[in-house]
Every structure is written in C-alpha cells, then in structure tokens.
C-alpha cells in the first residue's frame, strides 16, 4: 500500500505538494465512526480512499498525470536510449523549466516499508535514493547523486542489501533509474519494488486485453453480483475471443510506392443478457450505454484491486457514471481490507462527513502564479463536523471552485451578435 506521495515541478505543480495517505489523529465522533475507512499497516493507520476536488484547470488531473509518469519511469527507463527526452513538462514560469523535478513515495510491499525518490530534468536523472525499515528503523539501501562526479564510485553509495550493485551502476546511464536497471538485472530488492509498481499501482483506463480476459473468467459471478447491486439488469455475460484482420498501409515516400499488409489481432467480444428477456443478446461495446460499458470494465478492475489490496488512481471518476455509482465504488473501497483509491472528482455528493473523513478529502486550487496547490480538509481545524460540507465547498469556503460572474450584462455580451 501507499502511505505518502510528494511531487514538485511537474506540469502545473510548482512547489512540492504532499498527498498523505496516513490517517490523521482525531477524537471526533465522525472520525471514530469512520475508522473502517482506514486499515493498519505496520502499526500506522492508512486511508483506504481519497477524493480530490478542484475547479476545471486547477491541476487535479496533473497530479494523477505526474504520478503516472513517475511510475512509468520506474517501469520503463531501463529501455531509454542516450537521446531519450522524458515525456513530462516542468512548471513553465519563473525559471522552473531549468530546475529539477522531484518524486517521492513511501509505500509497503511484502510487509516492508520503503522510501523511494528521484530528481530529474527533462533529459537526465540527477539523484535517486532508496531507504527501508527492516526492523522498524530507517536504513539506507542506496543513494545516487550525479552532481558529485563522473566516477560511479563517487556517485553511488551502497550498503549490503543489493548484491553486486556496482555491476548495475556501471550499466545505468543518466537516462535510467537504478531501480529500473537493477530489476532487469535480477536484483532481489529492486525486483520487489518494480513488481509493486507494475502490479499494485494501477491507473483507470490502462487495463490490457489479456488482463480483461483473465479477470473476467476469474470473477464473473462476483462481477454479475456487483452489477446487480448497482441496479443493472444484466443477468449474464459471455465472452468470445475473435481474430480481426487489420490492413496496414506502408508508404515509401522516397520511391513513391505503397504496400498493404494484413495482420491479425485478438478482440474480446462480450455479449450481455438482460432480466426482461434472457434469450436476447446484446453486444456490450456496441449496444449497451456508455455508462454500462464504463461500469462493466471498471468494476472488473475494481474486483481484482480490492481482492488483492492494490491501489487505483482514477482521474474524473464520475465520467459516464451516476453519482450514486461513484458513492457505491467508494463504499467498496472503504469496506475492503486494504485496497486504496485516489481519485479526482466533481461529485459533491461525496462531501458528507458521515461518508468520508476530513483527512480523506483534498482540494486543489490554482494560485496567482498559475501553480497548483494541494491541501486537505483536515488542515481546516475550525471546520466543525456538524456543518454542511457540500454547501461550504460550493460557497467557496475552501477555494478550489470556479468563481463565475454570470451577471446579465456578461451573458448579454456572449449572446450579442456584435463583435467587440
């Protein structure tokens, strides 16, 4: 599970923001009643879900985007060539494009807590550090600082945790994270970390076709029950894998010729059957509503996540989903054993302190300099739990909303046929 994430100088994020998944300490009635929204991790209480609110263009999506990019760096940077340019943008103002961007994550895998971080520019890795808590006390696994020297022995500091670490360092360029390279070179601790980010940190919409097939056959009955609870009248679903031919046009502009090649790819065809007539079939992707399709694929993903204590990051969770369905998804996570959900949303129905704790609610506000600021409702010590949270948010008590001047005069200017 993830306990904390810190990011700086990525997209609209300028100064470091902190997404803290550890539960805040409070003796309030609401917080005590929602203790089931947390789980214990090595003696520390950790949140099962977090909802992030903010106006359009405030930077909510950039937080998920930045986390995704950093996770992809861990998984893929061993493939980078010497001319690689990293696929992210630093904050654009005040000289920040020339400054380093940073990522920090505190997480637990195989019952061991780790702290992993790195800094970089758009062209190279600058530093990288990995610590762990093998017996409850912080200990170093390795540090890396490319600023110190060109000599690998001066750049890296290793303890005895990773076997033959300098063999890995010699094969690690400034385009590559050491953890990424070490995992490919079969180093045990690095492999554990790599597999954590590959298998336990997941993003909505990134499910692969082979995963869909596997998850469907392993959880079909649970999926049907989850859909039934969501007031969906689908009573059965069948899956058939089909081969589809694709035509690829290869153009040769030098010789002014073109060739057409055909290849085959697997396509999964889901057929649904409904309560009112179970003999009539429907093509899931072509004949069901976008909401039903979204619920089907996401619920398939969620079942695996809650069974195995994984983390799901979901940008704009309410897309094609009714607000009640979003509440249902939060309930699944909050009643799970150790699964986690981090999502951005505009669904203000969730702003209910009988449903979510104060430390589960975050806001993103765009500051005057164009940067995104992230903060929690838990920081507002003067906000009493008997107040109407949804009303307070929509009134601008916590910022993080658009301030719209829709006066009659302004609307008339939009509707006017005359150009200024």
Buried (B, 14 or more C-beta within 10 A) or exposed (E): BBBBBBBBBBBBBBEEBBBBBBBBEBEBEBBEEBEEBBBEBEEBBBBBBBBBBBBEEBBBBBBBBBBBBBBBBBBEBBEBEEEBEBEBBBBEEEEBBEBBBBBBBBBBBEEEBBBBBBBBBBEBBBBBBBBBBEEEEEEEBBBBBBEEEEEBEEBBBBEEBBEEBEEBBEBBBBBBBBBBBBBBBEBEBBBBBBBBBEEBBBBBEEBEEEBBBEBBEBBBEBBBEBBEEBEBEBBEBEBEEEEEEEEEEEEEEEEEEEEEEEEEEEEBBBBBBBEEEEEEBBEBEEEBEEBBBBBBBBBBBBBBBBBEBBBBBBBBBBBBBBBEBBBBBBEBBBEBEBBBBBBBBBBBEBBBBEBBBBBBBBBBBBBEEBBBBBBBBBEBEEBEBEEEBBEBBEEEBBBBBEEEEEEEEEEEEEEEEEEE
